[in-house]
Amino acid sequence: MKKTFTLKSTKCKCLKGIIHVPPDKSISIRALLVSSICFGNSKIKNLLISDDVINTLESLKKLGIKVKKKNNFIEVYGNGGYFENPKSSLDLGNSGTGVRLLCGLLCNRGVKARLVGDKSLSSRSMMRIVDPLSKMNAVLKHKNGFLPLEIQNNHDTSIPIKYNLKFGSAQIKSAILLAGLNLKGTTTVKENIPSRDHTEIMLKHFGANISKKKNIIKLQSPNLLKGNDVVIPGDFSSAAFIIVATLITKNSNSTIKDVGLNFFRTGLIDVLKKMQANITLKNKRYQNGELVGDIVVKSSNLFSITVNKTISPRLIDEYPILFVAASFAQGKSKFYGLDELKLKESDRLKSMSQALKDAGVEILEKNNSLEILGKKQNKGGNQVQTNLDHRIAMSMLVFGMASKEPVKIDDMKMIKTSFPNFKKIFNNLGAKIELVQK
């Protein structure tokens, strides 16, 4: 019988070093998708090579987009918005960003395509994009709102819409905007809760006629986008694990270079600073429209905090690792308005609550809120049921770096979707993450 392995994290002395984290996944996927519809070629430097990005890249190749890997960049040969009908299904694996944005991009370009994903992605509802895209006259077939999602060969009947987005969702906003690129008229999205704006920044970088006034985004079409060069910054969501790990381990000092510091991604830093975290941002500058800089972090005695829903869109992916920080903070932390966590790769509220309870943390979960009674020393010693969620896996491995007993995860393969060299980077800093037999 073939042996299978997973990861175990043991308490470390300290974390020290100057490092780069993997390139930003969200920006990598958007750069590929937008460059594919440009007139002319685009060079993408520092593209993340992870499962989610590779699945997006392979899907574009099936649609007839030529992509070449060169010395230190990827060159995308834009087809000006023309796609071939793929001969097989477009498998986006675990990527909610990939499947939703690609659906928006393709839904009115005369393409017939079938979008599929892995078990985790197939359990996530697609109705949030089906609704607005259907209002634009896209013809989409689905399995009771779930994958597989079939895009029918529709083109001439598509219309722009004014859409009132009641909750914060960059994926839905992006799907609508990408669909609006190929229409005559103005596509308008009104955001009641602001969300990350990587798509708007990327579209503007490639020459789209897009503007934002207060909470209303307007895209004037048609848009003839021209090829351009993109440099992908380090992924803040990956940096988040190093930030918290450094804070909760003694005598630690880490510098993370060239990280994306988009306002809508860095809510975690604001929350941690209120918890008395020693975090400094240096060397800030703009790179193809995105704010980039270095993050310097030192060990800190953290204190409890109350976090309300208003900041949720700015730290939606960082809640699991924030819960770990709260577990090692002095006092009771309270988190409200966590309903969106139930709609991610797993029910992250349930998964993290259970993982932390099993590690000896006192937790109270009720409705869409969570209370965590933090302390400087936590037991650990548990095997975490990750539910195929990379952020649950990595968050609990960070927990193991500061707990009395090691923490083991039940599966490690999904870490590759966003942070392929997680083990290597952390061990270079001084962590003790090892391969162990399941």
Backbone torsions as a table, in degrees:
resi	resn	phi	psi	omega
1	MET	NA	132.6	-177.3
2	LYS	-68.9	133.2	178.4
3	LYS	-75.9	140.0	175.0
4	THR	-118.3	147.4	-173.5
5	PHE	-123.8	157.8	174.5
6	THR	-142.1	-165.6	-175.7
7	LEU	-118.7	146.2	175.0
8	LYS	-128.5	137.2	-179.9
9	SER	-116.5	127.2	-177.9
10	THR	-114.9	149.9	-178.9
11	LYS	-52.0	133.8	-178.1
12	CYS	-113.3	161.9	-179.5
13	LYS	-70.1	-48.7	179.4
14	CYS	-168.0	166.0	175.6
15	LEU	-119.7	123.6	-179.4
16	LYS	-143.4	138.7	175.4
17	GLY	154.6	170.5	174.9
18	ILE	-114.8	121.5	-172.0
19	ILE	-140.7	165.1	168.5
20	HIS	-110.7	140.3	173.5
21	VAL	-95.0	166.3	178.8
22	PRO	-57.8	153.4	177.7
23	PRO	-58.9	157.1	-175.2
24	ASP	-66.5	125.4	-178.1
25	LYS	-68.7	-46.3	-178.2
26	SER	-59.7	-44.9	-178.1
27	ILE	-72.7	-35.9	177.9
28	SER	-59.4	-47.3	-179.0
29	ILE	-64.5	-43.6	179.8
30	ARG	-65.0	-39.2	179.4
31	ALA	-61.6	-42.2	178.3
32	LEU	-64.0	-48.2	-175.8
33	LEU	-64.9	-47.1	-176.5
34	VAL	-70.0	-40.6	179.8
35	SER	-64.7	-25.9	-178.6
36	SER	-66.9	-24.9	-177.6
37	ILE	-101.8	6.6	-179.2
38	CYS	-78.4	161.6	167.0
39	PHE	-93.0	115.0	-176.7
40	GLY	104.5	171.2	-174.8
41	ASN	-91.5	153.9	177.4
42	SER	-128.8	138.2	175.2
43	LYS	-103.7	123.6	179.7
44	ILE	-111.2	113.3	179.7
45	LYS	-96.5	143.7	176.8
46	ASN	64.5	37.7	176.7
47	LEU	-67.4	136.8	176.2
48	LEU	-67.2	127.5	174.9
49	ILE	-102.7	88.0	178.8
50	SER	-136.6	170.5	-176.1
51	ASP	-56.0	-46.5	-177.1
52	ASP	-61.3	-43.1	-178.2
53	VAL	-72.3	-41.3	178.3
54	ILE	-61.2	-40.6	178.3
55	ASN	-63.0	-38.1	176.1
56	THR	-65.7	-44.1	179.8
57	LEU	-61.2	-46.0	-179.9
58	GLU	-65.7	-34.5	177.3
59	SER	-64.5	-41.4	178.2
60	LEU	-64.2	-38.1	177.4
61	LYS	-62.5	-40.1	177.5
62	LYS	-64.0	-25.7	179.4
63	LEU	-87.7	6.2	175.3
64	GLY	93.9	8.9	-180.0
65	ILE	-85.1	128.5	179.7
66	LYS	-86.9	127.6	179.5
67	VAL	-131.4	131.5	178.9
68	LYS	-123.3	135.1	175.1
69	LYS	-91.3	122.7	179.7
70	LYS	-113.5	-166.6	-173.3
71	ASN	-47.3	-68.6	-176.0
72	ASN	-125.9	24.0	178.3
73	PHE	-155.0	166.5	174.3
74	ILE	-107.3	132.2	176.6
75	GLU	-107.0	124.4	179.5
76	VAL	-106.2	125.1	-179.8
77	TYR	-93.1	97.4	-175.9
78	GLY	-63.3	141.0	-179.4
79	ASN	-104.8	14.1	177.3
80	GLY	64.9	22.9	177.6
81	GLY	97.0	1.1	178.5
82	TYR	-93.5	131.2	177.0
83	PHE	-126.1	148.9	172.6
84	GLU	-87.6	153.3	172.8
85	ASN	-68.7	123.0	-179.8
86	PRO	-68.4	145.8	-178.9
87	LYS	-81.7	-14.8	178.2
88	SER	-142.0	172.8	-177.9
89	SER	-62.4	149.0	174.8
90	LEU	-92.1	108.9	-174.9
91	ASP	-96.5	110.5	-178.9
92	LEU	-93.3	6.2	175.7
93	GLY	61.2	-116.6	-175.4
94	ASN	-102.0	4.3	-167.5
95	SER	-90.9	103.9	173.0
96	GLY	-65.7	-38.1	177.1
97	THR	-61.7	-48.3	-178.2
98	GLY	-59.6	-48.7	-174.6
99	VAL	-70.1	-40.5	-177.0
100	ARG	-72.8	-41.7	-179.9
101	LEU	-71.5	-38.8	178.8
102	LEU	-65.3	-37.4	177.3
103	CYS	-61.0	-44.6	177.5
104	GLY	-62.3	-41.6	-178.5
105	LEU	-64.3	-38.4	-172.5
106	LEU	-91.1	-18.3	-162.4
107	CYS	-65.0	-15.8	179.0
108	ASN	-132.6	31.5	-177.8
109	ARG	-112.8	23.0	175.3
110	GLY	69.5	27.6	-177.4
111	VAL	-110.8	142.0	171.7
112	LYS	-109.1	116.4	-174.7
113	ALA	-144.8	151.4	178.7
114	ARG	-118.1	120.2	-178.0
115	LEU	-102.6	128.5	-179.9
116	VAL	-131.0	170.1	178.9
117	GLY	-152.2	-176.1	-179.9
118	ASP	-78.3	-176.1	-176.4
119	LYS	-59.0	-43.0	-178.9
120	SER	-64.5	-48.5	-179.2
121	LEU	-66.4	-34.3	-179.2
122	SER	-69.6	-14.2	178.4
123	SER	-93.6	-0.4	-178.6
124	ARG	-100.1	130.5	-176.3
125	SER	-65.2	139.5	176.1
126	MET	-104.1	4.8	-175.4
127	MET	-62.6	-26.5	-178.9
128	ARG	-66.8	-24.6	173.1
129	ILE	-97.9	-29.6	179.1
130	VAL	-59.1	-41.0	-177.2
131	ASP	-60.7	-58.1	-178.8
132	PRO	-67.1	-37.5	-179.2
133	LEU	-67.3	-34.5	175.7
134	SER	-65.8	-35.8	176.7
135	LYS	-65.1	-21.7	176.1
136	MET	-89.5	9.2	179.7
137	ASN	73.5	19.2	171.5
138	ALA	-71.0	141.9	178.5
139	VAL	-104.9	109.5	-175.5
140	LEU	-124.4	126.6	174.7
141	LYS	-102.4	139.9	-177.1
142	HIS	-149.2	171.0	-177.7
143	LYS	-100.9	84.9	-178.2
144	ASN	52.9	37.6	178.3
145	GLY	92.2	0.0	-177.9
146	PHE	-117.5	166.0	174.6
147	LEU	-63.8	152.9	1.9
148	PRO	-71.5	150.6	-179.9
149	LEU	-116.7	121.9	-177.8
150	GLU	-107.3	124.2	176.4
151	ILE	-93.8	121.2	-179.8
152	GLN	-83.9	160.5	-175.4
153	ASN	-75.6	75.0	-179.9
154	ASN	-117.3	146.0	-174.1
155	HIS	-147.9	-59.0	-168.2
156	ASP	-73.3	-22.0	-173.4
157	THR	-92.3	-2.3	-176.2
158	SER	-68.9	144.1	-177.5
159	ILE	-134.5	151.2	174.5
160	PRO	-73.8	157.6	-179.6
161	ILE	-133.5	163.4	166.5
162	LYS	-106.9	116.2	-173.4
163	TYR	-118.7	129.1	178.4
164	ASN	-95.9	103.0	-177.3
165	LEU	-88.5	106.8	-170.2
166	LYS	-77.7	-23.5	-179.8
167	PHE	-123.4	162.2	-178.2
168	GLY	-78.1	110.2	178.2
169	SER	-148.1	107.0	178.2
170	ALA	-67.5	-31.4	-178.2
171	GLN	-67.1	-43.4	179.7
172	ILE	-68.7	-46.4	176.9
173	LYS	-54.8	-45.2	-177.3
174	SER	-66.9	-41.0	178.4
175	ALA	-59.5	-42.5	179.5
176	ILE	-65.4	-45.6	-178.7
177	LEU	-65.3	-41.4	179.3
178	LEU	-66.1	-36.3	175.6
179	ALA	-67.1	-36.3	-178.2
180	GLY	-69.1	-17.1	-178.8
181	LEU	-60.9	-29.6	-172.1
182	ASN	-102.9	18.2	-176.6
183	LEU	-116.5	157.9	173.6
184	LYS	-89.9	127.3	179.3
185	GLY	118.6	-163.5	-174.8
186	THR	-113.7	122.2	172.7
187	THR	-95.1	127.8	-175.5
188	THR	-123.4	131.6	174.4
189	VAL	-122.4	123.4	174.8
190	LYS	-102.3	119.4	-179.4
191	GLU	-97.5	117.4	174.4
192	ASN	-77.4	-31.2	174.6
193	ILE	-125.9	116.8	-176.9
194	PRO	-61.0	147.4	177.2
195	SER	-134.3	171.4	-176.2
196	ARG	-53.1	141.7	-171.5
197	ASP	-114.2	31.7	179.6
198	HIS	-59.8	-38.3	-178.0
199	THR	-65.4	-44.9	179.3
200	GLU	-61.5	-42.9	179.0
201	ILE	-63.8	-43.2	-179.4
202	MET	-65.4	-43.7	179.8
203	LEU	-62.0	-42.6	178.8
204	LYS	-64.0	-38.8	179.1
205	HIS	-60.8	-32.7	-179.4
206	PHE	-94.2	5.9	172.0
207	GLY	99.6	12.2	179.7
208	ALA	-71.1	149.4	177.6
209	ASN	-87.9	81.4	-174.9
210	ILE	-126.9	139.9	-179.1
211	SER	-141.8	158.0	177.4
212	LYS	-134.7	128.4	175.7
213	LYS	-127.8	114.8	-172.9
214	LYS	57.0	-115.3	-177.1
215	ASN	-109.5	19.9	-178.4
216	ILE	-115.7	123.1	179.9
217	ILE	-106.2	130.2	179.5
218	LYS	-123.5	131.7	177.4
219	LEU	-118.5	114.2	178.3
220	GLN	-88.7	129.4	-176.8
221	SER	-130.9	164.3	5.3
222	PRO	-75.4	158.1	179.0
223	ASN	-118.3	126.1	174.4
224	LEU	-102.9	96.4	-175.6
225	LEU	-80.8	143.1	-180.0
226	LYS	-110.2	142.4	179.5
227	GLY	-54.3	145.5	-178.0
228	ASN	-152.6	164.2	178.3
229	ASP	-93.0	145.0	-179.7
230	VAL	-132.9	135.7	171.5
231	VAL	-112.4	120.7	-176.6
232	ILE	-84.0	124.9	177.4
233	PRO	-77.0	170.0	174.4
234	GLY	-63.4	148.4	-175.0
235	ASP	-80.6	116.6	179.5
236	PHE	-60.9	-35.2	-179.3
237	SER	-64.8	-28.9	173.7
238	SER	-77.9	-40.2	177.9
239	ALA	-60.1	-29.5	-177.8
240	ALA	-56.1	-36.7	-179.4
241	PHE	-67.5	-39.6	179.0
242	ILE	-70.6	-38.5	178.4
243	ILE	-57.5	-53.2	-176.6
244	VAL	-68.6	-40.3	178.8
245	ALA	-59.3	-41.0	178.8
246	THR	-66.0	-40.5	-178.5
247	LEU	-64.3	-39.3	-171.0
248	ILE	-94.4	-4.5	175.6
249	THR	-104.8	145.6	-173.9
250	LYS	-72.9	147.5	173.4
251	ASN	56.3	33.2	-176.5
252	SER	-100.8	151.3	-178.7
253	ASN	-155.9	111.5	-177.0
254	SER	-127.0	141.9	172.7
255	THR	-119.5	123.8	-179.0
256	ILE	-109.4	117.5	-171.2
257	LYS	-90.6	146.8	168.2
258	ASP	54.6	51.0	-178.4
259	VAL	-98.1	141.4	173.6
260	GLY	-64.9	129.2	-176.9
261	LEU	-119.9	33.1	176.5
262	ASN	-50.4	132.1	-176.7
263	PHE	-52.1	-38.8	-175.9
264	PHE	-78.8	0.3	178.7
265	ARG	-110.9	-16.1	-167.0
266	THR	-106.0	26.5	176.1
267	GLY	-58.7	-31.1	179.7
268	LEU	-58.1	-42.0	-179.3
269	ILE	-62.7	-42.5	179.3
270	ASP	-60.8	-43.2	-179.6
271	VAL	-67.0	-46.3	-178.4
272	LEU	-63.3	-37.2	178.0
273	LYS	-63.4	-36.4	176.2
274	LYS	-67.5	-21.3	176.1
275	MET	-88.5	9.9	178.5
276	GLN	76.0	28.2	176.8
277	ALA	-73.6	141.2	178.0
278	ASN	-90.5	90.9	-177.9
279	ILE	-130.0	130.9	178.7
280	THR	-127.4	137.6	176.2
281	LEU	-103.5	129.9	-177.6
282	LYS	-131.4	163.4	173.0
283	ASN	54.6	43.6	-178.1
284	LYS	-75.3	137.0	177.0
285	ARG	-160.6	171.0	-179.7
286	TYR	-103.3	141.1	-177.7
287	GLN	-137.3	115.9	-170.1
288	ASN	37.0	48.0	175.0
289	GLY	88.5	-10.7	-177.8
290	GLU	-103.3	136.2	175.3
291	LEU	-72.6	131.3	-177.1
292	VAL	-132.1	150.2	176.9
293	GLY	-172.2	-173.6	178.8
294	ASP	-106.9	144.0	179.3
295	ILE	-114.5	121.2	178.2
296	VAL	-108.6	124.9	-174.7
297	VAL	-127.9	139.9	175.9
298	LYS	-129.8	151.9	176.7
299	SER	-48.0	139.9	-177.0
300	SER	-143.9	150.0	169.4
301	ASN	-86.8	106.6	-174.9
302	LEU	-86.2	150.8	177.2
303	PHE	-122.0	154.0	-175.3
304	SER	-62.9	163.6	-175.5
305	ILE	-150.9	159.1	170.3
306	THR	-111.5	125.9	-177.3
307	VAL	-118.2	120.9	179.9
308	ASN	-95.6	170.1	-173.7
309	LYS	-65.9	-23.8	-173.8
310	THR	-57.7	-31.2	-178.7
311	ILE	-91.2	-4.8	-173.4
312	SER	-50.6	-47.3	-179.1
313	PRO	-61.6	-21.6	-178.4
314	ARG	-87.4	-6.3	177.7
315	LEU	-144.3	26.3	-173.3
316	ILE	-57.4	-38.6	179.9
317	ASP	-83.2	-13.5	-175.4
318	GLU	-97.7	-1.8	179.6
319	TYR	-55.2	-46.2	-178.5
320	PRO	-56.3	-44.7	-179.1
321	ILE	-75.2	-27.6	174.1
322	LEU	-66.2	-36.9	176.7
323	PHE	-62.2	-35.2	176.6
324	VAL	-65.2	-45.1	177.8
325	ALA	-58.8	-42.6	180.0
326	ALA	-64.5	-30.3	179.5
327	SER	-65.7	-26.7	-179.8
328	PHE	-105.5	10.6	178.1
329	ALA	-95.5	150.5	-179.3
330	GLN	-77.8	121.3	177.1
331	GLY	105.6	-177.0	-176.3
332	LYS	-98.0	118.7	176.1
333	SER	-95.6	143.7	-178.9
334	LYS	-126.7	133.9	-178.6
335	PHE	-125.3	127.2	-176.5
336	TYR	-119.0	155.2	175.5
337	GLY	68.1	50.6	-174.8
338	LEU	-99.6	19.7	-174.8
339	ASP	-59.5	-33.8	-178.9
340	GLU	-65.4	-23.6	179.8
341	LEU	-64.7	-22.9	-178.8
342	LYS	-76.2	-9.3	-174.1
343	LEU	-110.0	12.6	-178.3
344	LYS	-89.7	-159.5	-177.5
345	GLU	-55.1	-30.4	170.4
346	SER	-140.1	178.1	169.9
347	ASP	-75.7	91.4	-171.6
348	ARG	-66.2	-27.7	177.8
349	LEU	-65.8	-47.7	-179.9
350	LYS	-68.3	-45.5	-176.6
351	SER	-62.4	-46.1	-178.8
352	MET	-71.4	-37.4	177.5
353	SER	-58.2	-46.5	-178.4
354	GLN	-67.4	-43.1	-179.1
355	ALA	-61.6	-43.1	-179.4
356	LEU	-70.5	-38.4	175.8
357	LYS	-59.3	-45.9	-179.5
358	ASP	-64.1	-22.8	179.4
359	ALA	-91.7	7.0	174.9
360	GLY	92.9	11.6	179.7
361	VAL	-89.2	138.8	178.6
362	GLU	-82.6	116.0	-172.1
363	ILE	-125.3	142.6	170.3
364	LEU	-129.8	111.3	178.8
365	GLU	-106.7	128.1	176.0
366	LYS	-146.6	129.8	-176.5
367	ASN	50.5	-116.1	-178.4
368	ASN	-112.4	31.7	179.3
369	SER	-130.0	164.3	-178.1
370	LEU	-144.7	136.5	173.3
371	GLU	-118.7	132.6	-178.7
372	ILE	-125.0	121.7	176.0
373	LEU	-92.2	104.1	-174.8
374	GLY	-84.0	158.9	174.8
375	LYS	-156.6	158.4	-175.0
376	LYS	-67.7	-30.6	-179.4
377	GLN	-117.7	126.3	175.2
378	ASN	-122.4	150.2	-171.2
379	LYS	-68.5	-53.5	-173.1
380	GLY	73.0	-144.9	175.3
381	GLY	79.8	9.9	-176.0
382	ASN	-106.8	161.4	168.3
383	GLN	-100.6	125.7	-172.6
384	VAL	-90.8	130.4	171.2
385	GLN	-85.4	106.6	-172.3
386	THR	-83.6	-18.8	-176.4
387	ASN	55.2	38.5	178.1
388	LEU	58.5	29.5	-178.3
389	ASP	-109.3	115.4	-175.6
390	HIS	-61.7	-36.1	-177.1
391	ARG	-73.6	-32.6	173.7
392	ILE	-63.6	-45.9	-178.6
393	ALA	-59.2	-51.2	-176.2
394	MET	-69.1	-37.5	179.1
395	SER	-60.8	-43.2	-177.5
396	MET	-76.1	-26.4	172.3
397	LEU	-66.5	-36.8	174.4
398	VAL	-64.0	-41.7	177.1
399	PHE	-54.5	-43.0	-178.7
400	GLY	-64.2	-20.8	179.0
401	MET	-70.7	-18.8	-177.3
402	ALA	-121.0	-8.3	-177.4
403	SER	-84.0	160.7	-178.1
404	LYS	-62.8	-42.2	-177.7
405	GLU	-113.6	154.7	-177.8
406	PRO	-63.3	154.7	174.9
407	VAL	-117.2	133.6	-178.7
408	LYS	-119.1	140.3	176.8
409	ILE	-102.8	152.1	-175.0
410	ASP	-77.9	-18.1	-177.7
411	ASP	-156.4	141.8	-177.7
412	MET	-118.9	-9.6	-169.2
413	LYS	-63.6	-30.6	-176.1
414	MET	-75.2	-11.6	176.3
415	ILE	-60.4	-28.6	179.9
416	LYS	-63.0	-18.7	-178.1
417	THR	-64.7	-27.1	-177.1
418	SER	-135.1	-27.3	-172.1
419	PHE	-139.2	70.8	-172.2
420	PRO	-59.0	-33.9	-177.1
421	ASN	-104.5	32.7	-178.5
422	PHE	-53.7	-52.4	-177.4
423	LYS	-61.3	-46.3	-176.9
424	LYS	-64.5	-47.0	-178.9
425	ILE	-61.8	-45.8	-178.3
426	PHE	-67.2	-41.6	179.9
427	ASN	-66.4	-31.6	175.2
428	ASN	-65.7	-27.1	177.2
429	LEU	-81.3	-17.3	-179.3
430	GLY	122.6	4.2	177.9
431	ALA	-72.9	165.3	177.8
432	LYS	-122.2	77.2	177.1
433	ILE	-107.1	125.8	-176.9
434	GLU	-132.2	153.1	173.3
435	LEU	-73.8	131.9	176.1
436	VAL	-135.4	154.8	179.6
437	GLN	-73.4	141.6	179.5
438	LYS	-66.4	NA	NA
